[in-house]
């Protein structure tokens, strides 16, 4: 008995071709093989999109716990008030400026991947500027610690100095983590394998570090 094989519907054939070419989602480069279009649809949820919010929530809860401990400890009689190093305000400007440069870089990357700009050096330049400002911020924090040490304020000197070092050092470590993310993003952009979700996650993390620092500076200014 002869068996008749029917040709699959056109929609199924198109779907199979799409999956074979890698255009149906998953981990893929933003640059297609022909090089004529730099952007592709990104319908699949990325781990970075979910993970970044989980990570930021954990960081926020950690600093909320630190703040609660500070408020409780400040009620003791041995709490010593001291003047904050002025460089902290310069560091604030540097960190906020880095958020601006990173946002400009993110928009420039989107324009480049959309084929509306021919120069890759433009978004790369803004990313390098963000990286430099972040490094200057960390260096400024170190200078603030040196200034406190010159006034005889160390980690175990007083509960107030202890909280200052904990708040600023833990935040600086998280900023270094963000700098590591930028270092990972730049070579991916150079090779045109950067996913927009990865850059967005890095940007969200970095902007959160800026907002968190404003919060910490307010706590330090009002409680120290």
Order of alpha helices (4+ residues) and beta strands (2+ residues): alpha-alpha-alpha-alpha-alpha-alpha
